[in-house]
Amino acid sequence: MEMISQGLRTRFVVSLAVLFTLLITFFISIVPSAHAQGQAGVSVSPALIDEVVNPGEEKEYSITIKNLNDVEQLFYLSTKDIVDVKDGSTPVFAKSNQEKTGMELASWITLPATEIRLAPGVSERVTFKVKIPQEATCSHFGSIFVSVDPPDIESSGAAIGYQVANIVSLRVSGDCDEEASIRQFSTEKFFHGSKNVDFNVRIENTGNTLVKPTGPLEIYNMLGKKVDTIIFNESQGAVFPKNVREYEFNWTGEGTGFGRYEAILSPVYGENGAKMTMSSTVSFWILPMNIILPALGALAFILLITFLVVRLYIKRTLAHLSQGQTRIVRRRKNKSVSATLLLVVVMLTVSALFMIILLALFA
């Protein structure tokens, strides 16, 4: 029995050792694979080509493609049109059977090759040509896709690889319909505790060409004094034709603010020499509670002292006037009303003076 028990223990130990070895082998085989997946990819630069061109002109551009894989990779190059944008900035690429929008560009592009093979970590510059038709006008948008799957597989929806795209935005010189307006201009909230205000503006492009609104945002306090100026959309983020884009930006002023403020946004857009302006205004309040609450406490104390002093003064004055004289009840009531009115006027005057002093200090 003792020999059987010892044999069972030996088999159990051997089984555990074999299982442990298998687990170690499995994890060693998984780690390089996960590392390779983490390194997989491709980059394309520049991400955007944006230029003004002339009808009938032929232009030459170049992009740099880099293999981010740890192994040699074959990449496929193709072109696609951009027909819209989502959420104001994410391009929507055209499908093969999609209706034309009149802003297509892909058919103008001639690629030097549809395939490129790159060693690990190697970059290569690819030069392509763009032939602008003689009848072309206004803005046109397209892209050059770099992927690990052939374009026919991607169009069938069976692609499982990764892909990146360079965006080509060309404006053909000539008469275009440039028309944009501010749909909404607001602050995140109406009351703020400091000069740290978040703004939100929605701009609609009703024309047929790309617009890049940018311009000053001027801040005025309740005394009409301009306290700050910042530049809206300094990076010139564009609004796609027939689309609305939402911008969010922040103003952080110096010092302590107090009272009602007004922000005037006046962005301009359009080609040089034909700039157009749109404008919108929003008001907000800055009420620094760390200053206002102690100030209100001080005001309440001042009003209480004023109330007691004025009331004591009125009582003594009435007592002095009534000594040795006979008054009728109606006359006494009138004097009581006059005394109350005087008390209210004095308290309001003190409150107004206090607010003026506060405004002069922090507005």
ABEGO torsion letter per residue (X at the ends): XAAAAAAAAAAAAAAAAAAAAAAAAAAAAAAAAAAAAAABEBBBOBABBBBBBBBGBBBBBBBBBBBABABBBBBBBBBBBBABBBGGABBBBBBAABBBAGABAAAABBBABABBBBBBGBBBBBBBBBBBBAABBEBBBBBBBBBABBAAAAAAGABABBBBBBBBBBBBBEBBBBBBBBABBBBABABBABBBBBBBBBBBBABABBBBBBEBBBBBBAAGBBABBBBBGAAGBBBBBGBBBBBBBBBBBBEBBBEBBBBBBBBBBEBBGABBBBBBBBBBBBBBAAAAAAAAAAAAAAAAAAAAAAAAAAAAAAAAAABGBBBBAAAAAAAAAAAAAAAAAAAAAAAAAAAAAAAAAAX
